[in-house]
Amino acid sequence: MPLGRVPQSSYYDAQNRPTAALYRARQPYLIRNTITGLCIMGFVAGVYSYTIRAIGQDDFSDIPMPDAPVQSGALVGSSGSAPAKKQ
């Protein structure tokens, strides 16, 4: 084997494409992995939908609303004239 050359894996050819051996090795796990993925996605969808429904039913009427923030003096009650300058 020449120096600097990395041996090729038996599952990939020279162009780094998967070979038939890789597909055969993955075959027994295809169905189980698909079912597991669907179960995980179903669980995530269930948690998401439960959370959205729980938040949607919440009533915030018992929480006191704070007063509106005080704006700067130039904007509050301005009549269109320039603010008075301090001397």
Protein Blocks (a to p, Z undefined) as FASTA:
>chain_A
ZZhiacddfkbcfkopacfklmmmmmmmmmmmmmmmmmmmmmmmmmmmmmmmmmmmpcck
lpccdddddddfklgopahiacdddZZ
